[in-house]
């Protein structure tokens, strides 16, 4: 029979337990631990950590195993911290784990270790409600910036902003305080902050970020969250805009613009923009099938409006 206390502990830790917990906290002798391992009841994950054979080796189980393996040092970071915090498209099964530079221990193949002299156990990490110790949002993004290209970092930073994990003001302050750390991350974070400009709202969805990426390949620089004053003096914000030709694109994800009431509101807003000389193009998620094609069509509209406006201006 398996000790009920062992089952309870494993249930609280994604099916994973540490050898020190088994021997020190639960009073299970070393020989009993060895016997349970030989019989297949316990499956070794990292040195000194096990999962119950009845439990799946999930990503969270690996994160907990890394945490127990580190014995109080370190935290889940970069891609892995992003995944635990719910950021989109963070699917690597390897666990990025940051430990102090002086820690020379080696982990299993699925553990990507970042030995860092830039390590503050109080400032750089926090405990999630599920018990996993992860990088704070700002440290998480700074670490991620050194591991991915600019496009992927921008998506992650927008997503973190949208989830209220951080914002450009906090990112800028963090960058100013840690500019000498991780030079690759500095350049990407600077580029993202420059793109934000004075924008006060994040992109609303991953689809919006995809639309922006497609448009930027074939069109001049985009103005985000452009403030437009309507005829009734109301001020609205256009997600994607080119003020020089009074053209805007509004990406509409189904969970943000669903239902008849939402459509009526959008149409009324678009008509109000038309009244002051602006054209608004709405792209819903059906355009995801061919975003490059949709971007080329928007570019054709941009060129036509530019030519028409140039022709109407006095020479």
Buried (B, 14 or more C-beta within 10 A) or exposed (E): EEBEBBBEBBEEBBBBBBBEBBBEEBEBEEEBBEEBBEEEBBBEBBEBBBBBEEBEBBBBBBBBBBBBBBEEBBBBBBBBBBBBBEBBEBEBEBBBBBBBEEBEEEBBEBBBBBBBEBBEEEEBBBEEEEEBBBBBBBBBBBBBBBBBEEEBBBBBBBBBBBBEBBBBEBBBEBBEEBEEBBEEBBEBBBBBBEBBEEBEEBBBBBBBBBBBBBBBEBBEEBBBBBEBEBEEEEEBBBBBBBEEBBBBBBBBBEEEBEEEEEEEEBEEBBEBBEEEEBBBBBBEBEBBEEBEEBBBBBBEBBEEBBEEBEEEEEE
